[in-house]
Amino acid sequence: MNTTFKRLEKSGAAIAGLCLVAIMFLVGSDAVARYALGAPIPWVTESVSYYLMVAVSYLAAADTFRHGDHIRLELFTERMGPRLRAWVDVLLSLFAAMVFAVLAYSAGNSLLEALHEHEYIHGSQAWPVWLSYLPIVLGAALLAVRLVHHCVMVLSQGKDPALELQEEF
């Protein structure tokens, strides 16, 4: 199970990295075209803001959790005993899993509605709206499942062996 999660998380992070490289290339090219040639690339703003930035943000979230790189408030938890700290970790992870599950569900409903209604973002190009919801659904769902799995591991084994930043409980 851990290897499946790890592969999915690494794949999401790799896609997010490719999207970030695409953003840098597109924005740089647009800036050169705008200021050097006086002719900006018309579809860059929409593609970056509606698709690529969303993909970068959501597809890397689960891998970021696995590396322990999310913001953590340790002001109170560092003063707790190991058992209490483990329970707080589990409770906060379950709460976060619920939030991300609701986000994935809501984004999934919006995706299906946009797909069914044939919604498009109107600008220089007609961009399909449903495609902008896809990274939110995938990233939020993967993070929710990872958080639940993390809780199960902490409760059953005392730690989550898949996490690279391991906190001793």
N, CA, C and O atoms as a DFTB+ gen file, in Angstrom:
676 C
 N C O
     1  1       0.819      -1.187       0.000
     2  2       0.000       0.000       0.000
     3  2       0.869       1.259       0.000
     4  3       0.581       2.221      -0.713
     5  1       1.931       1.245       0.803
     6  2       2.813       2.405       0.858
     7  2       3.476       2.678      -0.483
     8  3       3.644       3.836      -0.865
     9  1       3.856       1.618      -1.207
    10  2       4.510       1.839      -2.492
    11  2       3.531       2.443      -3.501
    12  3       3.934       3.249      -4.339
    13  1       2.262       2.069      -3.435
    14  2       1.256       2.647      -4.323
    15  2       1.089       4.133      -4.039
    16  3       1.073       4.958      -4.953
    17  1       0.964       4.460      -2.749
    18  2       0.859       5.869      -2.372
    19  2       2.091       6.642      -2.825
    20  3       1.989       7.735      -3.382
    21  1       3.239       6.060      -2.577
    22  2       4.489       6.742      -2.919
    23  2       4.578       7.002      -4.426
    24  3       4.999       8.076      -4.854
    25  1       4.179       6.010      -5.220
    26  2       4.199       6.193      -6.676
    27  2       3.224       7.279      -7.113
    28  3       3.559       8.120      -7.947
    29  1       2.021       7.262      -6.552
    30  2       1.034       8.283      -6.892
    31  2       1.508       9.673      -6.471
    32  3       1.364      10.645      -7.213
    33  1       2.074       9.748      -5.274
    34  2       2.567      11.032      -4.783
    35  2       3.729      11.543      -5.634
    36  3       3.778      12.724      -5.978
    37  1       4.646      10.667      -5.965
    38  2       5.775      11.080      -6.800
    39  2       5.321      11.460      -8.201
    40  3       5.859      12.393      -8.798
    41  1       4.335      10.743      -8.726
    42  2       3.796      11.090     -10.047
    43  2       3.143      12.461     -10.012
    44  3       3.357      13.280     -10.906
    45  1       2.340      12.712      -8.972
    46  2       1.718      14.024      -8.835
    47  2       2.745      15.131      -8.716
    48  3       2.599      16.191      -9.324
    49  1       3.794      14.885      -7.926
    50  2       4.856      15.881      -7.766
    51  2       5.617      16.092      -9.074
    52  3       6.005      17.216      -9.392
    53  1       5.828      15.025      -9.826
    54  2       6.530      15.147     -11.113
    55  2       5.702      15.958     -12.107
    56  3       6.234      16.809     -12.820
    57  1       4.403      15.690     -12.151
    58  2       3.527      16.458     -13.038
    59  2       3.496      17.920     -12.602
    60  3       3.536      18.826     -13.434
    61  1       3.425      18.140     -11.285
    62  2       3.447      19.514     -10.760
    63  2       4.751      20.209     -11.138
    64  3       4.747      21.389     -11.487
    65  1       5.858      19.487     -11.073
    66  2       7.146      20.061     -11.465
    67  2       7.185      20.420     -12.935
    68  3       7.705      21.471     -13.310
    69  1       6.631      19.545     -13.776
    70  2       6.566      19.847     -15.205
    71  2       5.687      21.067     -15.469
    72  3       5.995      21.892     -16.329
    73  1       4.599      21.169     -14.726
    74  2       3.719      22.336     -14.869
    75  2       4.446      23.607     -14.439
    76  3       4.267      24.662     -15.047
    77  1       5.255      23.509     -13.404
    78  2       6.014      24.672     -12.952
    79  2       7.033      25.107     -14.010
    80  3       7.207      26.302     -14.253
    81  1       7.697      24.147     -14.630
    82  2       8.631      24.462     -15.717
    83  2       7.874      25.097     -16.882
    84  3       8.352      26.052     -17.494
    85  1       6.694      24.562     -17.184
    86  2       5.878      25.134     -18.259
    87  2       5.475      26.565     -17.932
    88  3       5.482      27.429     -18.808
    89  1       5.121      26.822     -16.668
    90  2       4.768      28.189     -16.257
    91  2       5.939      29.127     -16.487
    92  3       5.776      30.211     -17.046
    93  1       7.125      28.705     -16.053
    94  2       8.303      29.564     -16.224
    95  2       8.579      29.831     -17.700
    96  3       8.879      30.959     -18.089
    97  1       8.477      28.793     -18.511
    98  2       8.721      28.951     -19.944
    99  2       7.678      29.856     -20.580
   100  3       8.020      30.759     -21.343
   101  1       6.395      29.617     -20.266
   102  2       5.321      30.396     -20.878
   103  2       5.353      31.866     -20.450
   104  3       5.223      32.766     -21.280
   105  1       5.529      32.098     -19.148
   106  2       5.551      33.481     -18.663
   107  2       6.779      34.208     -19.211
   108  3       6.690      35.371     -19.604
   109  1       7.919      33.529     -19.237
   110  2       9.117      34.134     -19.811
   111  2       8.951      34.445     -21.289
   112  3       9.328      35.522     -21.750
   113  1       8.390      33.510     -22.024
   114  2       8.160      33.719     -23.459
   115  2       7.160      34.844     -23.688
   116  3       7.325      35.659     -24.597
   117  1       6.126      34.883     -22.860
   118  2       5.125      35.943     -22.988
   119  2       5.742      37.307     -22.698
   120  3       5.441      38.284     -23.384
   121  1       6.600      37.376     -21.688
   122  2       7.258      38.648     -21.362
   123  2       8.163      39.107     -22.510
   124  3       8.170      40.284     -22.872
   125  1       8.921      38.173     -23.075
   126  2       9.783      38.521     -24.210
   127  2       8.925      38.967     -25.393
   128  3       9.222      39.972     -26.039
   129  1       7.867      38.219     -25.671
   130  2       6.998      38.574     -26.799
   131  2       6.318      39.922     -26.566
   132  3       6.154      40.707     -27.500
   133  1       5.924      40.188     -25.324
   134  2       5.222      41.435     -25.013
   135  2       6.146      42.648     -25.142
   136  3       5.799      43.638     -25.786
   137  1       7.325      42.556     -24.522
   138  2       8.186      43.749     -24.457
   139  2       9.171      43.864     -25.607
   140  3       9.528      44.974     -26.001
   141  1       9.614      42.751     -26.148
   142  2      10.575      42.818     -27.250
   143  2       9.878      42.914     -28.598
   144  3      10.332      43.628     -29.492
   145  1       8.780      42.195     -28.737
   146  2       8.100      42.143     -30.029
   147  2       6.808      42.955     -30.062
   148  3       6.247      43.196     -31.131
   149  1       6.339      43.375     -28.889
   150  2       5.088      44.132     -28.826
   151  2       3.863      43.299     -29.108
   152  3       2.804      43.846     -29.415
   153  1       3.984      41.972     -29.010
   154  2       2.860      41.080     -29.298
   155  2       2.828      39.955     -28.263
   156  3       3.457      38.916     -28.462
   157  1       2.098      40.154     -27.158
   158  2       2.043      39.098     -26.146
   159  2       1.333      37.849     -26.682
   160  3       0.565      37.908     -27.642
   161  1       1.611      36.740     -26.041
   162  2       0.945      35.482     -26.406
   163  2      -0.418      35.496     -25.713
   164  3      -0.478      35.496     -24.484
   165  1      -1.507      35.509     -26.473
   166  2      -2.821      35.774     -25.880
   167  2      -3.332      34.725     -24.893
   168  3      -4.069      35.084     -23.975
   169  1      -2.988      33.489     -25.031
   170  2      -3.568      32.431     -24.202
   171  2      -2.750      32.089     -22.966
   172  3      -3.153      31.218     -22.196
   173  1      -1.625      32.740     -22.753
   174  2      -0.737      32.386     -21.642
   175  2      -1.385      32.655     -20.290
   176  3      -1.314      31.806     -19.401
   177  1      -2.000      33.788     -20.116
   178  2      -2.583      34.135     -18.818
   179  2      -3.630      33.120     -18.392
   180  3      -3.626      32.670     -17.246
   181  1      -4.522      32.758     -19.295
   182  2      -5.570      31.792     -18.953
   183  2      -4.988      30.413     -18.642
   184  3      -5.378      29.774     -17.665
   185  1      -4.060      29.964     -19.474
   186  2      -3.509      28.622     -19.251
   187  2      -2.730      28.539     -17.954
   188  3      -2.792      27.524     -17.261
   189  1      -2.001      29.582     -17.616
   190  2      -1.220      29.578     -16.381
   191  2      -2.130      29.694     -15.169
   192  3      -1.996      28.919     -14.222
   193  1      -3.057      30.650     -15.182
   194  2      -3.851      30.907     -13.977
   195  2      -4.940      29.872     -13.737
   196  3      -5.211      29.540     -12.584
   197  1      -5.573      29.352     -14.782
   198  2      -6.674      28.410     -14.588
   199  2      -6.244      26.950     -14.540
   200  3      -6.953      26.122     -13.970
   201  1      -5.105      26.621     -15.123
   202  2      -4.733      25.217     -15.222
   203  2      -3.405      24.899     -14.543
   204  3      -3.353      24.068     -13.637
   205  1      -2.355      25.542     -14.967
   206  2      -1.021      25.156     -14.508
   207  2      -0.786      25.471     -13.035
   208  3      -0.226      24.642     -12.318
   209  1      -1.198      26.646     -12.566
   210  2      -1.017      26.988     -11.152
   211  2      -1.837      26.073     -10.251
   212  3      -1.388      25.700      -9.167
   213  1      -3.020      25.718     -10.691
   214  2      -3.868      24.803      -9.919
   215  2      -3.200      23.434      -9.832
   216  3      -3.178      22.814      -8.769
   217  1      -2.663      22.974     -10.942
   218  2      -1.980      21.678     -10.948
   219  2      -0.755      21.684     -10.045
   220  3      -0.518      20.724      -9.311
   221  1       0.023      22.760     -10.094
   222  2       1.207      22.855      -9.234
   223  2       0.799      22.798      -7.768
   224  3       1.437      22.109      -6.971
   225  1      -0.249      23.511      -7.412
   226  2      -0.675      23.587      -6.012
   227  2      -1.218      22.268      -5.477
   228  3      -0.845      21.843      -4.383
   229  1      -2.076      21.632      -6.219
   230  2      -2.781      20.466      -5.688
   231  2      -2.090      19.133      -5.942
   232  3      -2.142      18.245      -5.091
   233  1      -1.451      18.976      -7.079
   234  2      -0.862      17.673      -7.383
   235  2       0.365      17.362      -6.528
   236  3       0.732      16.196      -6.376
   237  1       0.994      18.377      -5.978
   238  2       2.171      18.151      -5.135
   239  2       1.844      18.083      -3.648
   240  3       2.743      17.854      -2.840
   241  1       0.594      18.273      -3.267
   242  2       0.237      18.373      -1.843
   243  2       0.529      17.091      -1.064
   244  3       1.077      17.160       0.036
   245  1       0.179      15.930      -1.602
   246  2       0.395      14.668      -0.876
   247  2       1.889      14.367      -0.733
   248  3       2.329      13.902       0.318
   249  1       2.658      14.627      -1.772
   250  2       4.099      14.404      -1.691
   251  2       4.742      15.373      -0.702
   252  3       5.697      15.019      -0.011
   253  1       4.224      16.575      -0.638
   254  2       4.716      17.553       0.332
   255  2       4.457      17.064       1.750
   256  3       5.304      17.229       2.628
   257  1       3.288      16.462       1.979
   258  2       2.987      15.885       3.295
   259  2       3.958      14.755       3.630
   260  3       4.455      14.662       4.752
   261  1       4.219      13.902       2.648
   262  2       5.122      12.766       2.876
   263  2       6.516      13.238       3.265
   264  3       7.194      12.581       4.056
   265  1       6.950      14.365       2.721
   266  2       8.270      14.909       3.043
   267  2       8.269      15.741       4.318
   268  3       9.331      16.143       4.793
   269  1       7.086      16.005       4.881
   270  2       6.998      16.803       6.101
   271  2       7.218      18.280       5.858
   272  3       7.692      18.990       6.744
   273  1       6.878      18.752       4.667
   274  2       7.158      20.134       4.307
   275  2       5.976      21.083       4.454
   276  3       6.101      22.262       4.122
   277  1       4.831      20.606       4.941
   278  2       3.719      21.514       5.194
   279  2       4.007      22.317       6.457
   280  3       4.811      21.912       7.296
   281  1       3.350      23.441       6.575
   282  2       3.528      24.291       7.753
   283  2       3.034      23.545       8.982
   284  3       1.956      22.952       8.969
   285  1       3.828      23.578      10.041
   286  2       3.471      22.902      11.289
   287  2       3.638      23.890      12.435
   288  3       4.623      24.625      12.502
   289  1       2.683      23.894      13.312
   290  2       2.778      24.713      14.513
   291  2       3.211      23.812      15.653
   292  3       2.433      22.994      16.143
   293  1       4.429      23.965      16.059
   294  2       4.990      23.090      17.088
   295  2       5.099      23.778      18.441
   296  3       5.724      23.253      19.363
   297  1       4.494      24.945      18.558
   298  2       4.583      25.693      19.799
   299  2       4.031      24.884      20.975
   300  3       4.614      24.883      22.059
   301  1       2.920      24.204      20.761
   302  2       2.300      23.433      21.828
   303  2       2.683      21.955      21.783
   304  3       2.866      21.325      22.825
   305  1       2.804      21.405      20.576
   306  2       3.056      19.964      20.478
   307  2       4.430      19.562      20.981
   308  3       4.606      18.438      21.450
   309  1       5.410      20.455      20.895
   310  2       6.745      20.084      21.374
   311  2       6.779      19.959      22.893
   312  3       7.689      19.338      23.442
   313  1       5.810      20.534      23.567
   314  2       5.746      20.445      25.030
   315  2       4.910      19.269      25.513
   316  3       4.829      19.005      26.713
   317  1       4.289      18.563      24.571
   318  2       3.439      17.423      24.927
   319  2       4.266      16.159      25.041
   320  3       5.359      16.050      24.486
   321  1       3.720      15.215      25.769
   322  2       4.330      13.898      25.839
   323  2       4.113      13.156      24.533
   324  3       3.289      13.566      23.716
   325  1       4.844      12.067      24.331
   326  2       4.758      11.350      23.052
   327  2       3.365      10.806      22.738
   328  3       2.929      10.867      21.589
   329  1       2.664      10.278      23.733
   330  2       1.336       9.719      23.470
   331  2       0.337      10.807      23.110
   332  3      -0.424      10.661      22.153
   333  1       0.335      11.887      23.863
   334  2      -0.574      12.987      23.579
   335  2      -0.265      13.602      22.217
   336  3      -1.177      13.948      21.466
   337  1       1.012      13.735      21.903
   338  2       1.428      14.277      20.606
   339  2       0.938      13.374      19.467
   340  3       0.516      13.869      18.422
   341  1       0.992      12.064      19.664
   342  2       0.500      11.137      18.640
   343  2      -1.007      11.294      18.455
   344  3      -1.497      11.295      17.326
   345  1      -1.737      11.425      19.552
   346  2      -3.189      11.592      19.456
   347  2      -3.551      12.918      18.802
   348  3      -4.483      12.978      18.000
   349  1      -2.840      13.959      19.129
   350  2      -3.086      15.255      18.497
   351  2      -2.787      15.169      17.005
   352  3      -3.533      15.710      16.189
   353  1      -1.708      14.497      16.649
   354  2      -1.363      14.305      15.237
   355  2      -2.478      13.562      14.516
   356  3      -2.870      13.949      13.415
   357  1      -2.988      12.511      15.120
   358  2      -4.060      11.728      14.507
   359  2      -5.327      12.572      14.356
   360  3      -5.949      12.569      13.293
   361  1      -5.708      13.286      15.401
   362  2      -6.922      14.097      15.334
   363  2      -6.811      15.203      14.287
   364  3      -7.745      15.427      13.518
   365  1      -5.681      15.889      14.256
   366  2      -5.495      16.947      13.265
   367  2      -5.428      16.381      11.843
   368  3      -5.928      16.992      10.898
   369  1      -4.811      15.219      11.707
   370  2      -4.741      14.589      10.380
   371  2      -6.120      14.146       9.912
   372  3      -6.447      14.277       8.733
   373  1      -6.931      13.621      10.830
   374  2      -8.300      13.233      10.469
   375  2      -9.136      14.448      10.079
   376  3      -9.914      14.404       9.126
   377  1      -8.963      15.529      10.831
   378  2      -9.686      16.755      10.493
   379  2      -9.269      17.252       9.111
   380  3     -10.119      17.601       8.292
   381  1      -7.966      17.283       8.853
   382  2      -7.473      17.718       7.543
   383  2      -7.965      16.782       6.439
   384  3      -8.302      17.237       5.346
   385  1      -8.009      15.475       6.720
   386  2      -8.504      14.515       5.728
   387  2      -9.962      14.799       5.389
   388  3     -10.362      14.719       4.228
   389  1     -10.753      15.131       6.403
   390  2     -12.156      15.465       6.140
   391  2     -12.271      16.724       5.283
   392  3     -13.084      16.777       4.360
   393  1     -11.475      17.716       5.581
   394  2     -11.505      18.961       4.807
   395  2     -11.132      18.689       3.350
   396  3     -11.799      19.175       2.437
   397  1     -10.076      17.919       3.133
   398  2      -9.646      17.644       1.764
   399  2     -10.594      16.692       1.046
   400  3     -10.735      16.766      -0.174
   401  1     -11.241      15.804       1.785
   402  2     -12.248      14.934       1.164
   403  2     -13.452      15.758       0.698
   404  3     -13.970      15.542      -0.397
   405  1     -13.889      16.692       1.527
   406  2     -14.996      17.578       1.133
   407  2     -14.584      18.425      -0.067
   408  3     -15.371      18.622      -0.993
   409  1     -13.365      18.919      -0.050
   410  2     -12.866      19.700      -1.182
   411  2     -12.855      18.860      -2.462
   412  3     -13.289      19.329      -3.514
   413  1     -12.363      17.631      -2.376
   414  2     -12.327      16.755      -3.550
   415  2     -13.739      16.450      -4.047
   416  3     -13.995      16.454      -5.251
   417  1     -14.638      16.190      -3.127
   418  2     -16.031      15.883      -3.492
   419  2     -16.688      17.089      -4.164
   420  3     -17.335      16.951      -5.202
   421  1     -16.519      18.271      -3.568
   422  2     -17.114      19.482      -4.128
   423  2     -16.523      19.807      -5.497
   424  3     -17.252      20.148      -6.428
   425  1     -15.216      19.703      -5.612
   426  2     -14.568      19.963      -6.900
   427  2     -15.000      18.923      -7.929
   428  3     -15.158      19.244      -9.107
   429  1     -15.191      17.687      -7.495
   430  2     -15.671      16.650      -8.403
   431  2     -17.062      16.951      -8.922
   432  3     -17.349      16.760     -10.104
   433  1     -17.932      17.427      -8.028
   434  2     -19.274      17.820      -8.466
   435  2     -19.219      18.990      -9.437
   436  3     -19.941      19.011     -10.434
   437  1     -18.364      19.960      -9.146
   438  2     -18.210      21.108     -10.052
   439  2     -17.647      20.672     -11.395
   440  3     -18.052      21.179     -12.441
   441  1     -16.708      19.729     -11.363
   442  2     -16.134      19.188     -12.600
   443  2     -17.224      18.539     -13.444
   444  3     -17.324      18.805     -14.642
   445  1     -18.038      17.690     -12.828
   446  2     -19.100      17.003     -13.575
   447  2     -20.142      17.972     -14.107
   448  3     -20.641      17.814     -15.222
   449  1     -20.466      18.970     -13.307
   450  2     -21.429      19.979     -13.756
   451  2     -20.879      20.773     -14.934
   452  3     -21.591      20.999     -15.912
   453  1     -19.635      21.194     -14.853
   454  2     -19.016      21.946     -15.946
   455  2     -18.903      21.095     -17.201
   456  3     -19.072      21.594     -18.314
   457  1     -18.617      19.815     -17.023
   458  2     -18.523      18.908     -18.164
   459  2     -19.899      18.704     -18.800
   460  3     -20.042      18.722     -20.022
   461  1     -20.900      18.511     -17.953
   462  2     -22.264      18.284     -18.442
   463  2     -22.832      19.529     -19.132
   464  3     -23.537      19.427     -20.136
   465  1     -22.517      20.697     -18.582
   466  2     -23.050      21.952     -19.124
   467  2     -22.186      22.517     -20.260
   468  3     -22.515      23.557     -20.832
   469  1     -21.090      21.835     -20.581
   470  2     -20.166      22.293     -21.634
   471  2     -19.693      23.725     -21.373
   472  3     -19.732      24.574     -22.263
   473  1     -19.251      23.977     -20.152
   474  2     -18.794      25.311     -19.769
   475  2     -17.376      25.553     -20.271
   476  3     -16.529      24.660     -20.264
   477  1     -17.146      26.786     -20.705
   478  2     -15.838      27.190     -21.200
   479  2     -15.462      28.530     -20.586
   480  3     -16.325      29.360     -20.302
   481  1     -14.164      28.731     -20.384
   482  2     -13.638      30.011     -19.945
   483  2     -13.395      30.810     -21.218
   484  3     -12.630      30.402     -22.092
   485  1     -14.057      31.946     -21.302
   486  2     -13.924      32.736     -22.521
   487  2     -12.816      33.756     -22.357
   488  3     -12.778      34.513     -21.387
   489  1     -11.948      33.760     -23.291
   490  2     -10.823      34.678     -23.342
   491  2     -10.319      34.643     -24.764
   492  3     -11.099      34.669     -25.716
   493  1      -9.032      34.584     -24.898
   494  2      -8.475      34.494     -26.246
   495  2      -8.748      33.117     -26.854
   496  3      -8.784      32.965     -28.075
   497  1      -8.939      32.122     -25.995
   498  2      -9.279      30.758     -26.402
   499  2     -10.483      30.302     -25.578
   500  3     -10.731      30.838     -24.498
   501  1     -11.207      29.349     -26.062
   502  2     -12.298      28.759     -25.276
   503  2     -11.721      27.558     -24.529
   504  3     -11.540      26.485     -25.104
   505  1     -11.431      27.752     -23.232
   506  2     -10.825      26.713     -22.411
   507  2     -11.916      25.973     -21.651
   508  3     -12.797      26.617     -21.080
   509  1     -11.889      24.641     -21.623
   510  2     -12.913      23.904     -20.861
   511  2     -12.725      24.100     -19.351
   512  3     -11.624      23.956     -18.819
   513  1     -13.819      24.430     -18.688
   514  2     -13.779      24.689     -17.247
   515  2     -13.491      23.412     -16.459
   516  3     -12.759      23.453     -15.470
   517  1     -14.051      22.285     -16.879
   518  2     -13.910      21.044     -16.109
   519  2     -12.453      20.654     -15.919
   520  3     -12.095      20.052     -14.907
   521  1     -11.620      20.993     -16.881
   522  2     -10.214      20.616     -16.813
   523  2      -9.484      21.324     -15.668
   524  3      -8.504      20.800     -15.138
   525  1      -9.958      22.509     -15.289
   526  2      -9.318      23.217     -14.177
   527  2      -9.665      22.588     -12.828
   528  3      -8.945      22.793     -11.850
   529  1     -10.757      21.828     -12.763
   530  2     -11.130      21.150     -11.520
   531  2     -10.407      19.818     -11.336
   532  3     -10.294      19.330     -10.212
   533  1      -9.928      19.237     -12.399
   534  2      -9.326      17.902     -12.328
   535  2      -8.141      17.812     -11.367
   536  3      -8.107      16.879     -10.564
   537  1      -7.167      18.725     -11.400
   538  2      -6.063      18.612     -10.437
   539  2      -6.518      18.792      -8.986
   540  3      -5.923      18.220      -8.072
   541  1      -7.566      19.582      -8.776
   542  2      -8.079      19.764      -7.416
   543  2      -8.652      18.456      -6.911
   544  3      -8.380      18.046      -5.783
   545  1      -9.445      17.801      -7.742
   546  2     -10.053      16.522      -7.347
   547  2      -8.970      15.488      -7.065
   548  3      -8.991      14.838      -6.020
   549  1      -8.039      15.334      -7.975
   550  2      -6.997      14.313      -7.823
   551  2      -6.082      14.604      -6.636
   552  3      -5.808      13.717      -5.828
   553  1      -5.614      15.838      -6.532
   554  2      -4.686      16.190      -5.457
   555  2      -5.327      16.149      -4.085
   556  3      -4.734      15.622      -3.144
   557  1      -6.533      16.698      -3.954
   558  2      -7.220      16.707      -2.660
   559  2      -7.607      15.292      -2.236
   560  3      -7.489      14.945      -1.061
   561  1      -8.066      14.479      -3.175
   562  2      -8.435      13.098      -2.841
   563  2      -7.212      12.296      -2.411
   564  3      -7.274      11.549      -1.435
   565  1      -6.111      12.441      -3.124
   566  2      -4.895      11.717      -2.758
   567  2      -4.392      12.149      -1.386
   568  3      -3.969      11.311      -0.590
   569  1      -4.433      13.438      -1.104
   570  2      -3.996      13.910       0.207
   571  2      -4.931      13.413       1.308
   572  3      -4.465      13.046       2.386
   573  1      -6.231      13.395       1.059
   574  2      -7.183      12.892       2.060
   575  2      -6.918      11.425       2.371
   576  3      -6.902      11.027       3.536
   577  1      -6.712      10.629       1.342
   578  2      -6.427       9.201       1.549
   579  2      -5.094       9.018       2.271
   580  3      -4.977       8.168       3.155
   581  1      -4.093       9.809       1.900
   582  2      -2.785       9.726       2.559
   583  2      -2.912      10.081       4.039
   584  3      -2.290       9.432       4.880
   585  1      -3.695      11.086       4.365
   586  2      -3.864      11.487       5.762
   587  2      -4.559      10.405       6.569
   588  3      -4.175      10.148       7.710
   589  1      -5.572       9.769       6.001
   590  2      -6.253       8.669       6.697
   591  2      -5.281       7.507       6.888
   592  3      -5.225       6.912       7.964
   593  1      -4.526       7.187       5.856
   594  2      -3.531       6.114       5.959
   595  2      -2.486       6.461       7.028
   596  3      -2.060       5.589       7.784
   597  1      -2.082       7.713       7.087
   598  2      -1.142       8.163       8.113
   599  2      -1.714       7.910       9.508
   600  3      -1.002       7.439      10.394
   601  1      -2.981       8.218       9.704
   602  2      -3.626       7.992      11.007
   603  2      -3.635       6.507      11.366
   604  3      -3.348       6.137      12.504
   605  1      -3.960       5.675      10.410
   606  2      -3.977       4.226      10.651
   607  2      -2.587       3.736      11.037
   608  3      -2.441       2.938      11.963
   609  1      -1.576       4.207      10.335
   610  2      -0.199       3.792      10.640
   611  2       0.232       4.259      12.030
   612  3       0.840       3.492      12.777
   613  1      -0.074       5.500      12.381
   614  2       0.322       6.013      13.694
   615  2      -0.404       5.250      14.797
   616  3       0.194       4.929      15.823
   617  1      -1.682       4.957      14.596
   618  2      -2.439       4.238      15.624
   619  2      -2.019       2.772      15.742
   620  3      -2.014       2.212      16.838
   621  1      -1.672       2.159      14.623
   622  2      -1.341       0.729      14.670
   623  2       0.140       0.449      14.940
   624  3       0.474      -0.531      15.607
   625  1       1.027       1.304      14.424
   626  2       2.460       1.032      14.549
   627  2       3.218       2.068      15.379
   628  3       4.399       1.889      15.677
   629  1       2.539       3.143      15.746
   630  2       3.204       4.179      16.511
   631  2       3.918       5.202      15.660
   632  3       4.376       6.222      16.175
   633  1       4.022       4.950      14.359
   634  2       4.625       5.889      13.417
   635  2       4.181       5.519      12.008
   636  3       3.665       4.429      11.762
   637  1       4.394       6.444      11.106
   638  2       4.072       6.219       9.701
   639  2       5.392       6.001       8.971
   640  3       6.128       6.960       8.738
   641  1       5.708       4.754       8.605
   642  2       7.012       4.476       7.982
   643  2       7.212       5.145       6.623
   644  3       8.346       5.250       6.155
   645  1       6.135       5.598       5.982
   646  2       6.273       6.211       4.667
   647  2       6.730       7.654       4.734
   648  3       7.251       8.185       3.753
   649  1       6.544       8.295       5.875
   650  2       6.927       9.698       5.987
   651  2       8.433       9.818       6.095
   652  3       9.092       9.041       6.786
   653  1       8.959      10.808       5.399
   654  2      10.414      11.004       5.430
   655  2      10.854      11.820       6.622
   656  3      11.969      11.653       7.116
   657  1       9.977      12.716       7.096
   658  2      10.262      13.435       8.330
   659  2       9.519      12.695       9.426
   660  3       8.307      12.849       9.578
   661  1      10.223      11.915      10.166
   662  2       9.602      11.041      11.158
   663  2       9.634      11.674      12.527
   664  3      10.694      12.041      13.034
   665  1       8.470      11.798      13.118
   666  2       8.354      12.325      14.445
   667  2       8.210      11.156      15.405
   668  3       7.359      10.290      15.203
   669  1       9.007      11.122      16.415
   670  2       8.957      10.030      17.387
   671  2       7.859      10.291      18.401
   672  3       7.817      11.349      19.029
   673  1       6.980       9.330      18.553
   674  2       5.892       9.457      19.524
   675  2       6.161       8.612      20.735
   676  3       5.354       8.590      21.665
